[in-house]
Amino acid sequence: MKMKLHEYQAKQVFAQAGIDVPDSRLATTVDEAVEAAESIGFPVAIKAQVHVGGRGKAGGIELVETPEDAREAAARILGMEIKGYQVDCLLVEAAVNFVDELYLGVTMDRGAGRPVAMVSTRGGVDIEEVAENQPASIARERVDPAFGLQAYQARKAVYDAGVDRDVALDVAGVLTSLYKIWDDRDGADAEINPLMLTEDREVVAADAVLNIDDDALFRQPELAEMEEEAAEDELEAQANEYGFDYVRLEGNVGIVGNGAGLVMTTLDLVDYYGGAPANFLDIGGGAKAERVANALDMVFSDENVDSVVFNIFGGITRGDEVATGINEALSGFDRIPKPVTVRLAGTNAAEGMEILNDDLVAVEETLEGVVKRAVADAEEVTL
Amino acid sequence: MSAFVDADTRVVVQGITGGEGQFHTEQMIEYGTNVVAGAVPGKGGQEVAGVPVYDTVARAVREEDADASVVFVPPAFAADALYEALDTPLNLVVAITEGIPTQDMTGVKRRLSETDTSLIGPNCPGVITPGEAKLGILPGNIFSPGKVGLVSRSGTLTYQIVNSMTQRGVGQSTAVGIGGDPIIGTSFVDTLDRFEADTDTEAVVMCGEIGGEDEERAAQHIAESMDTPVVGFIAGRTAPPGKRMGHAGAIVSGGGAGTAASKIDALENAGVTVGDTPAEVVKSVEALL
């Protein structure tokens, strides 16, 4: 998974690496925004700082020419919600007078297992759409990780993309810097979209994306400090705290399981048997009572959930330990708030099933059985 | 003959002195795996689970004639451990470690391409030839010897399907978990090649999941160069775009790449029977034998 930086954070990193970015200031109140705009000088762009793409389309970016307009725009954008994320912070930035917009990106080519550097002259729009509709308009250079992006490769990508020749070497220089940032900072994706080309033939990074590989944060302490809770809802934030892999979905059958593949399969089976999964929740290895309790607590507190599948395949973990965990977790309840069906399989599963307090939960022996039962329970509640 | 490992495979465990390394070394030995050495820098001369520990992998290989390694080294040091393993003439390296930085793995994968060694994983449960040897953390008791080769990106899903197979009397020739990370050593295609060449394997079960294009590549490979019949399963049909389902690799992009539908189509077009449920998969493979 990756940690997303805000535009202003990414721009700090880019600027440190020598990439030109517009003059800008951060604001968390309307007054601060107006003050920032006046000190930078109009026109300025007022930009929502949120961890989602497409904020321009959603009204999260506005170009303003006067203090009054700046005040109005800041008041409108601060606090607005973009794709579930609330805007708490604005970047007020000198507007760039551009004649062309380019796209530069560095990411991991998963199939090849190698980094890839990309350039396109169709910047300023959704690059995924460009990739889909005009794949040939994106020049790509695969990088040998043992040697890094060579200068000639950056030039080749820029010339292949058809960037104006008088700025080609400048753009190649930016691409080289972008690759170095990606490489040094354990980037998952590094993008400049758009890289603006001004009338004076300057190249300026008008936007900046830098996502960091979560698994590498231990060696990127400066960036790790920038991490903030960016969960879309309370339950996802809660899951982060408990250390669960959790995704909230739209349905009403809650799911708790272990192992990504098996939990995904459980979701699919709920759907297959006519139900709708409410979540993906992988409690991972081990069968500690506390983890079991936290997981049940999470699905119980999701108001969409009408019934719960609890499916554990104890590999190395013993089924009797899991069962003890479930019993302990449920002993705190006078009454189980939502029907729970448990299936234990694998090591010591039979012993586990025997230990399970079946006054509190229903038990099933097969994966298909536990899913069917929970789907039926959920239907009953709905009726 | 076996696809990856057998009772004669001589195993060195990297990270044998850690909690997980030690526990699983004992489990592997109990299963019958021929664990001959451990390798941990600074711990040479110790003994764990009756096995001598060496400071370097090279020394363990030299002294004990090891030909395979299992890596339980923590993520921050795992790439180093893998480079070390790849610098020796080992045939097989199995990386159990979860959470290795992706850029570390691009380097390892680059180095791997220069060697004759196979890497399974990382972030995987390992590989087992039932009744002979297991390298990794797979629970030996659910497996039974037989004719079906199984390859999967997921540990517990492997256990689910293997357990049903064993209960129905369908044994396994080899089961291998290739791992859920975006960058892995041995791919589906590599494993399918091994199964095709393995005289003990008469049918194959391949369990894929959303994300990436490995399953699509495997489908093409099956159509072009496999005679052994394959039964497939794809997890993640209900996964919404942009959400990572547990595995770092299990994510469907907004552009629609890596969806379950695309993978199922590709496999079915290659003549693979794709089960809607794990139970269907087991029934289909049973019918092939």
Chai-1 contact restraints between the chains, C-beta under 6 A:
chainA,res_idxA,chainB,res_idxB,connection_type,confidence,min_distance_angstrom,max_distance_angstrom,comment,restraint_id
A,M1,B,R244,contact,1.0,0.0,6.0,A-B,restraint_1
A,R110,B,P182,contact,1.0,0.0,6.0,A-B,restraint_2
A,R110,B,G212,contact,1.0,0.0,6.0,A-B,restraint_3
A,G111,B,E213,contact,1.0,0.0,6.0,A-B,restraint_4
A,G113,B,T106,contact,1.0,0.0,6.0,A-B,restraint_5
A,G113,B,K109,contact,1.0,0.0,6.0,A-B,restraint_6
A,G113,B,I183,contact,1.0,0.0,6.0,A-B,restraint_7
A,E128,B,G255,contact,1.0,0.0,6.0,A-B,restraint_8
A,E132,B,G255,contact,1.0,0.0,6.0,A-B,restraint_9
A,P145,B,T106,contact,1.0,0.0,6.0,A-B,restraint_10
A,P145,B,G107,contact,1.0,0.0,6.0,A-B,restraint_11
A,P145,B,R110,contact,1.0,0.0,6.0,A-B,restraint_12
A,A146,B,R110,contact,1.0,0.0,6.0,A-B,restraint_13
A,D186,B,P101,contact,1.0,0.0,6.0,A-B,restraint_14
A,D186,B,Q103,contact,1.0,0.0,6.0,A-B,restraint_15
A,D213,B,P101,contact,1.0,0.0,6.0,A-B,restraint_16
A,D213,B,T102,contact,1.0,0.0,6.0,A-B,restraint_17
A,D215,B,G99,contact,1.0,0.0,6.0,A-B,restraint_18
A,D215,B,P101,contact,1.0,0.0,6.0,A-B,restraint_19
A,A216,B,P101,contact,1.0,0.0,6.0,A-B,restraint_20
A,D245,B,G246,contact,1.0,0.0,6.0,A-B,restraint_21
A,V247,B,K243,contact,1.0,0.0,6.0,A-B,restraint_22
A,N258,B,T156,contact,1.0,0.0,6.0,A-B,restraint_23
A,G259,B,S154,contact,1.0,0.0,6.0,A-B,restraint_24
A,G259,B,G155,contact,1.0,0.0,6.0,A-B,restraint_25
A,G259,B,T156,contact,1.0,0.0,6.0,A-B,restraint_26
A,A260,B,S154,contact,1.0,0.0,6.0,A-B,restraint_27
A,A260,B,G180,contact,1.0,0.0,6.0,A-B,restraint_28
A,A260,B,M245,contact,1.0,0.0,6.0,A-B,restraint_29
A,A260,B,G246,contact,1.0,0.0,6.0,A-B,restraint_30
A,A260,B,H247,contact,1.0,0.0,6.0,A-B,restraint_31
A,G261,B,S154,contact,1.0,0.0,6.0,A-B,restraint_32
A,G261,B,L157,contact,1.0,0.0,6.0,A-B,restraint_33
A,G261,B,E209,contact,1.0,0.0,6.0,A-B,restraint_34
A,G261,B,A235,contact,1.0,0.0,6.0,A-B,restraint_35
A,L262,B,T156,contact,1.0,0.0,6.0,A-B,restraint_36
A,L262,B,L157,contact,1.0,0.0,6.0,A-B,restraint_37
A,L262,B,Q160,contact,1.0,0.0,6.0,A-B,restraint_38
A,M264,B,A235,contact,1.0,0.0,6.0,A-B,restraint_39
A,M264,B,G236,contact,1.0,0.0,6.0,A-B,restraint_40
A,M264,B,M245,contact,1.0,0.0,6.0,A-B,restraint_41
A,T265,B,L157,contact,1.0,0.0,6.0,A-B,restraint_42
A,T265,B,A235,contact,1.0,0.0,6.0,A-B,restraint_43
A,L267,B,T238,contact,1.0,0.0,6.0,A-B,restraint_44
A,D268,B,R237,contact,1.0,0.0,6.0,A-B,restraint_45
A,D268,B,T238,contact,1.0,0.0,6.0,A-B,restraint_46
A,D271,B,T238,contact,1.0,0.0,6.0,A-B,restraint_47
A,Y272,B,D276,contact,1.0,0.0,6.0,A-B,restraint_48
A,P277,B,T238,contact,1.0,0.0,6.0,A-B,restraint_49
A,F280,B,M245,contact,1.0,0.0,6.0,A-B,restraint_50
A,D282,B,G246,contact,1.0,0.0,6.0,A-B,restraint_51
A,F313,B,T156,contact,1.0,0.0,6.0,A-B,restraint_52
A,F313,B,Y159,contact,1.0,0.0,6.0,A-B,restraint_53
A,F313,B,Q160,contact,1.0,0.0,6.0,A-B,restraint_54
A,G315,B,P139,contact,1.0,0.0,6.0,A-B,restraint_55
A,G315,B,Y159,contact,1.0,0.0,6.0,A-B,restraint_56
A,I316,B,P139,contact,1.0,0.0,6.0,A-B,restraint_57
A,A345,B,N163,contact,1.0,0.0,6.0,A-B,restraint_58
A,G346,B,Y159,contact,1.0,0.0,6.0,A-B,restraint_59
A,T347,B,P139,contact,1.0,0.0,6.0,A-B,restraint_60
A,E368,B,A279,contact,1.0,0.0,6.0,A-B,restraint_61
